[in-house]
Amino acid sequence: MTQLLLDQLSKTVAGQPLFTTDRLSAQTGDRVGIIGANGAGKTTLARIIAGQEADFTGTRQVTDTVVLVPQIAPTEDKSGGQSMLARVRTALAKRPAILILDEPSANLDDQHQRWLNRTLQHFAGVLLVISHDRTLLQAVATTIWAVDDHHFSQYNGTFDAYEMDKQRRTANATDAYRHEQRERHDLQLAAQKRREKANRVRKGGRNLSAAERGNTKSLRERTAGKIERGAHAMLDRADRQVVTEKPHQVASIKLVATDLPPVQGKYLISASDLDLRRDGKLLLRRASFRIKPGERVALTGANGSGKSTLIDAILAHQPQTHLAASARVGYFHQDMTELPTDRTVWATMARATTLDVNRTRQVMGAFGLTARFYDRLVGDLSGGERVKLQLLAILVSASNLLILDEPTNYLDLPALEALADYLVGYPGTVLFVAHDQAFRQRVATRTLAVDHQRLADPQSTAQGTPATDLPRLRFEYDQLMQAPELDQAKLKELRQKIAAAQHENG
């Protein structure tokens, strides 16, 4: 029986601890999901298991052969999904005792994601899957190795069970923190009251004569001192009371329409009777569609069907396509070579952002690029961290149209949540490609599907939250309330519009 054991493993990079581990173990038949933030060391752990990384301390016991399929970029003749699929199939054909897959579902279309899930469920050896794909993790994993705060720990159970347990632990920690804060506050109030009482005792009552005041001074001072010592004891107890660390909560950031360049015209993107070819191959025949301002449109289709080629055609103003003159495009296509490796993270964001410093930092924090990243060079970031940085630089730019080609690939789970929240509240227009089904369903208000050289445009089949004017209306209302002179008629009109928008959006 093949066995894998990692015990008290420790990895250091440039003198700084990358991660440590508890006792992590797996044997034949186990399917382990490895999860955690970008840059936390998941890929490094995989390389240690595969014998490709020897600079570590602790115990590594591997009893059989290991095949590692790393994250890969698209080749010249294949899409990213086609390239990953070929590598996974080659690895499976070797029938390794231990198989490690690093983000295997990235770029795979819906059909091949289902194939991957079914295939990995029947893998006979030890399977380790590094992934942020919730659907894949729940379908495949029987054990979770999670890295949090530079430490790997093992959870024996499914991904959903792990998530529920994590939420329960977070809720318990939040309750404990709030309870301690209440007790601390109560102790501080009680101490304050004792100090006030000590001051009253020290001064003596108003009805005391001068002689009585003099005769009782020593007694009043001793009594006041005793009361004050009690107050100090309460404050010491209050300081010792806080032992639970406050659970980290990321503040979401919402934009309003006035943050973006204005849009003119009824449609931002359109195409009419478009024939689309790549390398002489027909991908789309007589495709027609129109995208209105405020829509969030998911572009779906099989690997190699022409989704990215259609985006390229729109951006290149190819005949039979139209991009509105007022469109200011933020285009994400996961090209890490566009980032200057010798510039710091903060300098990169400062050049890109149109938001103020605090709001820019809020957005970065929501995606996991906190203050500790500001002074780091782009060249020192992990692949996933660079994806975040490139994406963020586009999200905060002066764009009213976001075109995002596979923005979810290689993002960790918190960043995926942050991106979905951001786009649902985004007051501009979004056209995106994403093979993450849960993400599509949450974000999209509409779907364009490429299927057998045809573009299906069902108009309103998507399940995402509809675009709304509420953020803009509330912003205008707040601005009007702060004006030197109130325009009562305008206020009334805005209140009516806000009420109507609230009713329309439930």
N, C-alpha and C positions, 0 to 999 in steps of 0.2 A: 504493500500500500504506500503510495507516494505521500510524503509528508513535508510540510513547510513550517518552519518555526523561526520567528524573530523575537528575541528576548532582550529587553533593555537596550535596544539599538539607539545610537545617537549619531547624528550627522551635523557637522559644522561646516559653514561656508564663509570664507574670508574672516575667520575668527569669531563669527556670530553663529549661535545655535540655530539650525534650520528646523530640526525636529528631534524628538525622542519617542520611544514607543513603550507601551506596556508589553505584555506577552501576547504576540499575535501568532495565531496558528491556523493551519488549514490542512485538510487531507483529501484524498480522492473522493470526488463527488461534491465537494464544497464549491460554492460559487460566491466569491467575495466581491462586493461592491466597495470601491475605494473612493471616498468623497472628501471634499474640503475645499477651502478657498484657493484661488489661483496663486501660484507661487509658494504654497505651503509645503511642498516637497513630495507630492504624490508620484510624479514621474521619477524623481530621484530614488524614491523607495523602490519603484519598479525596476530601475536599473541595478540597484543593489541586489534584489532578488535574482535578477537575470545574470548576475556576475559581471556586469559591465561597469560597476562602480565599486572600488575596493577601499576607499578612504572613509571608514566609519569605525565606530567602536560598538561592542556588544556582540551578541550571538546571532549568527545566521546559519541555519541548518536547512539545506535543500537536498533531498534524496534522489532527485531525478532530473531529467532534461527540462530546460525552460526555453520557450519561444516567446519573444516580446515583439508585439506589433506597435511601433510608436506612432505618434501623431505625424501625419504626412501632409504635404502640400500638393495641390493639383499638378499633374504632369502636362506636357504640351498637348498630348493627344487625348487626354481624359479629363473629365470634370473631377472635382474633389471627391464626390461620392463614388464615382466609378473607380478612382484610384484606391480609395480606402477599401472598397468592396473586394478588389482584386487581391489586396494584401491580406485581408482577413481570410479569404478562401484559400490562399496559398498556405497560410499558417495552419488552418484546420486540416488541410490535406496531409500535413506532416504528422498528425495525431500525437502531439506532444503530451507529456505527462502533466506539465504545468504550462498553461497558456495565459499570457498577460496582454490585454488589449487596452490601449490608451485612447480614449474617446472614439470608440469604433463606430458609433452611430452618427458622428458629425458628418454632415453633407449628404447622408443617405435619404432617399425619398421614402414616402410612406410604405410602399410595397417592400422595399429592401429592409426597412426597419423591422417590419413584421417578420421577414425571413430571418433576420439576425436574431430577433428575440426567440423564435422557435428553435433555431439551430443551437444557440447557447444554452437553452434550457436542457438540451440533451447531450451536452458535452460531458464526456466520461471521466476526465481527469480533474485536476485542480484548476479552476478558472478564477482569474483576477481581472476585474473590469474597472478601470478608472473612467468615471463618467459623471456628467451633470444632467444626464437625460433621465428624468423621473420615471418615464414609461419603461425604459430599458431596465433601470435599477429594480423597479418593483416586479417586473416580469422575470428577472433572472436571479437576482441576489438572494442567497439564503443567510448570508452573514455580511455585516458592514464593518469596515475599518474606516473610522472617521478621524480626521486630523482637525484639532481645534486648539488654538493658542499654542501652536508648535508641538502638540503632543498627539500621537496616534493611540486610539483605544479601540477595542473590539466590542461589537454588539452582535449577539447571536440571535438573528431574526431577520425579517424582511425589511425593506426600505421604509414602507409605510409604518411598520411597527416602531422602527427607529425614530421616525419623524414624530410619531405620537408621543413616544417616551421623551424625546427632546423637548417638545412643546410642554409636556407635563412638568419636566424639570425646570424649564424656564418660568412657567406659571408659579411653581412652588417658590422659586428663588425670588420672583417679583413680590409675592405675598409676604415672604419672610422679610424682605428689604423694607416694604411698606410698614409692616408691623413694628420693626425695629425703629423706623423713623418716627412713627407715632409715639412709641414709648420714650424715645429720646426727646421728642418735642414736649411731652407731658412732664418729664423730669426737669427739663430746662425751665418750663413755666413754674413748676413747684419750687425750684431753686430761686427763681426770680422773686416769687412771693415771700420766701424766707428772708432773702436779702432786704426786701422792703420792710418786713416786720422787724428785722434787726435794727434798721435805721430808725424806725418809730420808737423801739425800746430804748435805743441809745439817746434819742432826743428827750424822751420822757413826755408825759401828758401835759396838755396845756394848763390844766388846773393845779399843777404842782407849784408850791411857793418856792421862793429862792432857796430857803433853808432846806426844804424837802428835796429840791433838785440836787443840792450839794451833798446831802446825806445819802442819797440813793445812787450817786454817780458810779461808784465802784460796782455796786450790785447790777446796775443797768448795763454797765460795760461788760461784765462777766456773762450776763444773760444774752446780750447781743452777740458776743463772741461765740457762745455755744450755738446760737441759731445760725450764725454765719458758717461755722464749721459743718453744720448739717447741710447747708446749702452747697458748700464745696464738695462734700461727699456725694451729693446728688449729681453735681456736674461731672465728677469723676466717673460715676456710674453711667451717666449719659454717654460720655466719651467711649467707655468700654462696651456700651450697648451695641454699637454698630460693628458687626462682624461679617455681615453679608454684603458682598459687592453688588453694586447696582447693576442689574442686567442691562446689557447694551441694547439700545433701541435707535434705529436709524430714522431720522426725520426725512419724510418725503418732500420733494420739491415740485411745485406746480408753476407752470408758465401761464401767462395770459396772452391774448392776441396782440396786445400792445407791445409785447416783448419781441415780436417778429415783424419782418418787413411786410408792408401791406400787399394784398393780393387784388388784382383786377381781373375781371372776366369770370365767366360761368364755369369754365373747366381749366384745370392746371395742366393735365396731360390728356392727349387723345391720339387715336390712330384710326385710319380708315383704309380698309382693303389692303392691309399690309401683308406682303409676302416676305418672309424672313429666312435668310439662308446663312449657313456657316460652312466654309470650305466646300462650297458647291452643293451642300446637302440642304434640302428644304425642311425647315423647322416649323414654320407657321404659314398657313395659306389663308389669305384674305381676312386677316384678323382686324377687328374693329372694337374699340372700347373708348370710354371717356371717364375721367376721374375728376370729381368735384372737389373744391376746397373743403377741408375738414374731414374728408374720408380717410380711413386707414385700410388700405387694400393689400390683401395677401395674394402673392403670385405663387401658384402651386403647379406641380408637374413632376414627372419622373426625372431622374438624373439624365442629363444630356438632352432634355427636351427643348431647351432654348430659353429658359428663364433669364439667365444672365445675359444672353445674347440680345434678348428683347430690351433689357435695361440699357445695354450699350447702345442699341439703336436709338432709344429715346434721348439719351444724353448726347449722342452725336447728331441729333436733329436729322436723322435719316428720312428720306422722302416717305410720305404717307404717315409720318408721325408729327406731332405738334407739342411743343413745350411752351407754356405761356411766358410772355416776355417778363411778367412780374415774378416768375418763379425764381427763388433763390435756393439752389439745391445744395443740400448736405449729403454727400455720397459716401457710403461705407461699403467697402468691398474687401476688407481684411487683407490689406497689403502692408505688412509690417515694415517693408523697406522704405515706406514714405515717412517714417518717424526718424527724426535726427537722433542718433544714438549718443551723441556727445552733449545733448541738452538735458536739463533736469525735467522732472515730471511737471513741476509747477511752472517752469518757464514755457513748456510746451502748451499747457492749458492757458496760461496768461496771454499767449499770442493768439489763441483760438477763440476765447470766450468773449461774448458780448454782455454777459451778466456781471453784476458787481462781485467783489471778492467773496463776501459771505455766502452768496447764493451759489457761486461756483464751487466753493468748498463743500457746501451742502450736497450738491449733485455728486461730487467726487466721493464724499463719505458714504452716500447711499450705495455706490458701486464698489465700495471696499478700498478705494484709494484715499486713505486717511492721511493725517499730517505726517506720519512717519515716512510716507512716500515722496513728500514734496521735494526734498533735496537729493533724491536718488536719480542717477543718470538713467535715461531710457534704455541704454545698452545693458544695464544691470537687471532689467525686469525679466520675468518669465514670459513665456509665450502668451499665456492667458492674461497676464497683467498688461502686456502691450496691446492686446485686443481691447481691453477695457479703455486704455488711454486713447487709442485711435478712435474708438466709438464715442467716448466722452467729448473729445475735441470737436466732433461733428455735432453732437447733440446740443452743445452750448454755443454753436456758431450762429452767425446772422442768416439763418435759413428758415424758410417757411414751407419747404418741401424736403422731407427726409426720404432718401432712397437707400434702403438698407439691404444688402445682399448677404444673407446668412449672418446676421448680427449675433445670433445665439450660440454659435459654435465656440466652444472652449471657454464660455463664461461659467463661473461657478454659480451655485444655486441662489445665493443672496443677490448676485448681480443680475441674474435672470429675472428675479422678482422685481428688482429695482427698475430694470428696463421696461418690463410690462407695465408697471405703475406709471412710469414716465410717459410712455407712448399713449396710454389710455387718457392721461390728462393733458396731452400735447394739443395745443389749439391750432396747429398747422395741419398739413397733409402728409400722409405716410404711404409709401409703396414699399413693400418688403417681401423678401424671400426668407422663409424659415421652415425647416423640416421638423421643428419641435411642434407637435400637434397641439399640446396643451397651451403653448404660447400663442399660437395662431388663433385658437378659439377664444382666448381671453382678449386679445388685442384687436383683431380684425373686425371691421364693420362690413366688410365685403370681400369676396374672393374672385380672382380671375384664375381659371384653371387651364393649363396647357395640356391637351390630350390628343394624341394622334394628329398633330399638325393643325389642330383647331384650338381656338381660344374661347372657352365657355365663359359667359358673363352673366351669371344668374342674378346680378344686381343686389339682392338682399338676403343671401343665404347664410352669411356669417353670423356668429353668435356674440361678437364682441360688444363692449359698451358703446353706444352711439356717441358720435361727436356732439358736443353741447356748447352753447354760447354762454353758459352760466359763469365760467371764470371771467370772461370778458365783461359781462354785464355787472358782475359784482365789483370788478376792478373799477369800472366807470362810476358805479354808485359811490364807492369809497373815495374816489378822486373828487367827485362832486360834493360830498359831505365835507371835504377839507377845504373847499374853495372859500375865498373871503366872503362872497355873497352867495347865499343859497338860492338856487333856481327851483322853486317849489314844483312848477309844472314838469320840469325835466325829471326831478326826483320821483314824482308820481308815475311818470311814464316808465322810468327804469324799474320801479317796484312792480308794475304790472307785467313788464317783460320778464323779470326774474321769476315771478309767480307762475307765469305761463311756461317758462323753460323748466321749472321744477316739476310742474304737473306733467309735462311732456316726457320727462325722464324718470317719472315715477317717484 
